Amino acid sequence: MLPMQSQIRPMQAFLLIDHGSRRKEANALLNDVVSQVKARIGEGAIVEPAHMEIAEPTIAQGFARCVEQGASIIVAHPFMLAPGRHVREDLPRLVAEAAESHQGVRFVLAGPLGTHHGVIDAVVERCGSALAAAQD
């Protein structure tokens, strides 16, 4: 017997998007974040990186990788701090363009990191570490 429609959960994926850089090390950071997010939510999770510009994988490539793994809904998360032009204009457009090639796949946009308590905790911790290092 097939489950009722309301019991079927779409396969979720998380597409973490940063700006992209010419510096290889800067782009590698996003891969580290993707690995840590995947470890936190479970190895079976679909979590892919994408760069808005300059580097690969592009948003379209990252979106396609999510779909290839079975995603039917993709959360596009800007790995950025502020809700500036990229977050408000560029990313919604680029993710929508990527979705056009994948009929039936939905997406939602998460907010930027901004003033999330985890970011604030990290700022306080990093400042404390800097002060401690300066006193040594």
C-alpha positions as YAML, in Angstrom:
chain: A
units: angstrom
residues:
- id: 1
  name: MET
  ca: [0.00, 0.00, 0.00]
- id: 2
  name: LEU
  ca: [1.34, 3.44, -0.92]
- id: 3
  name: PRO
  ca: [1.59, 6.12, 1.78]
- id: 4
  name: MET
  ca: [-0.96, 8.92, 1.68]
- id: 5
  name: GLN
  ca: [0.20, 12.09, -0.07]
- id: 6
  name: SER
  ca: [0.40, 13.97, 3.25]
- id: 7
  name: GLN
  ca: [2.84, 11.35, 4.56]
- id: 8
  name: ILE
  ca: [5.27, 11.72, 1.67]
- id: 9
  name: ARG
  ca: [8.10, 14.07, 2.57]
- id: 10
  name: PRO
  ca: [10.06, 15.65, -0.22]
- id: 11
  name: MET
  ca: [13.77, 14.96, -0.34]
- id: 12
  name: GLN
  ca: [15.41, 18.06, 1.10]
- id: 13
  name: ALA
  ca: [18.74, 19.54, 0.10]
- id: 14
  name: PHE
  ca: [20.75, 22.46, 1.35]
- id: 15
  name: LEU
  ca: [22.67, 24.62, -1.13]
- id: 16
  name: LEU
  ca: [25.16, 26.83, 0.71]
- id: 17
  name: ILE
  ca: [26.10, 29.83, -1.42]
- id: 18
  name: ASP
  ca: [28.95, 32.27, -0.89]
- id: 19
  name: HIS
  ca: [30.19, 35.07, -3.10]
- id: 20
  name: GLY
  ca: [33.10, 33.23, -4.69]
- id: 21
  name: SER
  ca: [36.72, 34.31, -4.84]
- id: 22
  name: ARG
  ca: [39.77, 34.17, -7.05]
- id: 23
  name: ARG
  ca: [41.61, 32.80, -4.00]
- id: 24
  name: LYS
  ca: [41.44, 29.02, -3.83]
- id: 25
  name: GLU
  ca: [41.69, 29.03, -0.01]
- id: 26
  name: ALA
  ca: [38.67, 31.30, 0.29]
- id: 27
  name: ASN
  ca: [36.56, 28.97, -1.85]
- id: 28
  name: ALA
  ca: [37.80, 25.94, 0.08]
- id: 29
  name: LEU
  ca: [36.31, 27.40, 3.25]
- id: 30
  name: LEU
  ca: [32.81, 26.81, 1.89]
- id: 31
  name: ASN
  ca: [33.66, 23.15, 1.28]
- id: 32
  name: ASP
  ca: [34.68, 22.88, 4.94]
- id: 33
  name: VAL
  ca: [31.40, 24.48, 6.01]
- id: 34
  name: VAL
  ca: [29.45, 22.06, 3.79]
- id: 35
  name: SER
  ca: [31.27, 19.09, 5.37]
- id: 36
  name: GLN
  ca: [30.54, 20.34, 8.88]
- id: 37
  name: VAL
  ca: [26.85, 21.01, 8.12]
- id: 38
  name: LYS
  ca: [26.52, 17.56, 6.58]
- id: 39
  name: ALA
  ca: [28.13, 15.97, 9.65]
- id: 40
  name: ARG
  ca: [25.82, 17.93, 11.95]
- id: 41
  name: ILE
  ca: [22.57, 17.00, 10.21]
- id: 42
  name: GLY
  ca: [23.56, 13.49, 9.14]
- id: 43
  name: GLU
  ca: [25.71, 11.91, 6.47]
- id: 44
  name: GLY
  ca: [22.67, 11.03, 4.36]
- id: 45
  name: ALA
  ca: [21.86, 14.72, 4.02]
- id: 46
  name: ILE
  ca: [22.22, 16.48, 0.71]
- id: 47
  name: VAL
  ca: [24.40, 19.53, 1.26]
- id: 48
  name: GLU
  ca: [26.21, 21.17, -1.64]
- id: 49
  name: PRO
  ca: [28.38, 24.26, -2.09]
- id: 50
  name: ALA
  ca: [27.91, 26.97, -4.72]
- id: 51
  name: HIS
  ca: [29.60, 30.25, -5.50]
- id: 52
  name: MET
  ca: [27.60, 33.20, -6.76]
- id: 53
  name: GLU
  ca: [30.37, 34.23, -9.16]
- id: 54
  name: ILE
  ca: [34.04, 33.85, -10.05]
- id: 55
  name: ALA
  ca: [34.43, 30.19, -8.97]
- id: 56
  name: GLU
  ca: [32.81, 26.80, -9.47]
- id: 57
  name: PRO
  ca: [30.57, 25.14, -8.67]
- id: 58
  name: THR
  ca: [28.14, 27.81, -9.77]
- id: 59
  name: ILE
  ca: [24.65, 28.09, -8.33]
- id: 60
  name: ALA
  ca: [23.27, 26.24, -11.37]
- id: 61
  name: GLN
  ca: [25.85, 23.46, -10.94]
- id: 62
  name: GLY
  ca: [25.22, 23.15, -7.19]
- id: 63
  name: PHE
  ca: [21.45, 23.13, -7.72]
- id: 64
  name: ALA
  ca: [21.82, 20.38, -10.34]
- id: 65
  name: ARG
  ca: [23.98, 18.30, -7.96]
- id: 66
  name: CYS
  ca: [21.21, 18.50, -5.36]
- id: 67
  name: VAL
  ca: [18.62, 17.36, -7.90]
- id: 68
  name: GLU
  ca: [20.89, 14.52, -9.11]
- id: 69
  name: GLN
  ca: [20.90, 13.20, -5.54]
- id: 70
  name: GLY
  ca: [17.11, 13.16, -5.43]
- id: 71
  name: ALA
  ca: [16.21, 16.57, -3.99]
- id: 72
  name: SER
  ca: [12.71, 17.84, -4.65]
- id: 73
  name: ILE
  ca: [13.04, 20.91, -2.41]
- id: 74
  name: ILE
  ca: [16.22, 22.91, -2.04]
- id: 75
  name: VAL
  ca: [17.00, 25.40, 0.69]
- id: 76
  name: ALA
  ca: [19.36, 27.99, -0.78]
- id: 77
  name: HIS
  ca: [21.31, 29.54, 2.07]
- id: 78
  name: PRO
  ca: [23.44, 32.62, 1.49]
- id: 79
  name: PHE
  ca: [26.63, 32.08, 3.46]
- id: 80
  name: MET
  ca: [26.86, 35.85, 3.79]
- id: 81
  name: LEU
  ca: [26.37, 38.26, 6.65]
- id: 82
  name: ALA
  ca: [24.14, 41.08, 5.46]
- id: 83
  name: PRO
  ca: [20.91, 41.25, 3.48]
- id: 84
  name: GLY
  ca: [22.52, 43.40, 0.81]
- id: 85
  name: ARG
  ca: [22.00, 43.46, -2.95]
- id: 86
  name: HIS
  ca: [23.43, 39.97, -3.50]
- id: 87
  name: VAL
  ca: [21.06, 38.43, -0.93]
- id: 88
  name: ARG
  ca: [17.98, 40.46, -1.88]
- id: 89
  name: GLU
  ca: [18.36, 40.60, -5.67]
- id: 90
  name: ASP
  ca: [21.12, 38.50, -7.19]
- id: 91
  name: LEU
  ca: [20.67, 35.22, -5.31]
- id: 92
  name: PRO
  ca: [16.88, 35.00, -5.72]
- id: 93
  name: ARG
  ca: [17.31, 35.58, -9.45]
- id: 94
  name: LEU
  ca: [20.20, 33.13, -9.87]
- id: 95
  name: VAL
  ca: [18.53, 30.37, -7.86]
- id: 96
  name: ALA
  ca: [15.26, 30.85, -9.77]
- id: 97
  name: GLU
  ca: [17.19, 30.60, -13.05]
- id: 98
  name: ALA
  ca: [18.85, 27.39, -11.86]
- id: 99
  name: ALA
  ca: [15.46, 25.95, -10.86]
- id: 100
  name: GLU
  ca: [14.00, 26.57, -14.34]
- id: 101
  name: SER
  ca: [15.94, 23.57, -15.66]
- id: 102
  name: HIS
  ca: [14.44, 21.22, -13.07]
- id: 103
  name: GLN
  ca: [10.68, 20.80, -13.40]
- id: 104
  name: GLY
  ca: [8.92, 20.01, -10.14]
- id: 105
  name: VAL
  ca: [11.85, 20.98, -7.92]
- id: 106
  name: ARG
  ca: [10.99, 23.75, -5.49]
- id: 107
  name: PHE
  ca: [13.33, 26.04, -3.61]
- id: 108
  name: VAL
  ca: [13.22, 28.39, -0.67]
- id: 109
  name: LEU
  ca: [15.73, 31.03, 0.31]
- id: 110
  name: ALA
  ca: [17.08, 31.15, 3.85]
- id: 111
  name: GLY
  ca: [18.14, 34.42, 5.43]
- id: 112
  name: PRO
  ca: [21.78, 35.49, 5.64]
- id: 113
  name: LEU
  ca: [23.77, 34.85, 8.80]
- id: 114
  name: GLY
  ca: [23.30, 38.42, 10.04]
- id: 115
  name: THR
  ca: [22.71, 38.79, 13.77]
- id: 116
  name: HIS
  ca: [21.92, 35.14, 14.46]
- id: 117
  name: HIS
  ca: [22.96, 34.29, 18.03]
- id: 118
  name: GLY
  ca: [25.55, 31.82, 16.72]
- id: 119
  name: VAL
  ca: [27.26, 34.58, 14.74]
- id: 120
  name: ILE
  ca: [27.22, 36.88, 17.77]
- id: 121
  name: ASP
  ca: [28.71, 34.09, 19.91]
- id: 122
  name: ALA
  ca: [31.45, 33.59, 17.31]
- id: 123
  name: VAL
  ca: [32.26, 37.33, 17.25]
- id: 124
  name: VAL
  ca: [32.57, 37.43, 21.05]
- id: 125
  name: GLU
  ca: [34.72, 34.28, 21.07]
- id: 126
  name: ARG
  ca: [37.03, 35.54, 18.29]
- id: 127
  name: CYS
  ca: [37.47, 38.92, 20.00]
- id: 128
  name: GLY
  ca: [38.25, 37.17, 23.28]
- id: 129
  name: SER
  ca: [40.82, 34.98, 21.54]
- id: 130
  name: ALA
  ca: [42.44, 38.03, 19.96]
- id: 131
  name: LEU
  ca: [42.67, 39.77, 23.33]
- id: 132
  name: ALA
  ca: [44.13, 36.66, 24.96]
- id: 133
  name: ALA
  ca: [46.74, 36.36, 22.20]
- id: 134
  name: ALA
  ca: [47.64, 40.04, 22.53]
- id: 135
  name: GLN
  ca: [48.26, 39.61, 26.26]
- id: 136
  name: ASP
  ca: [50.67, 36.72, 25.74]
...
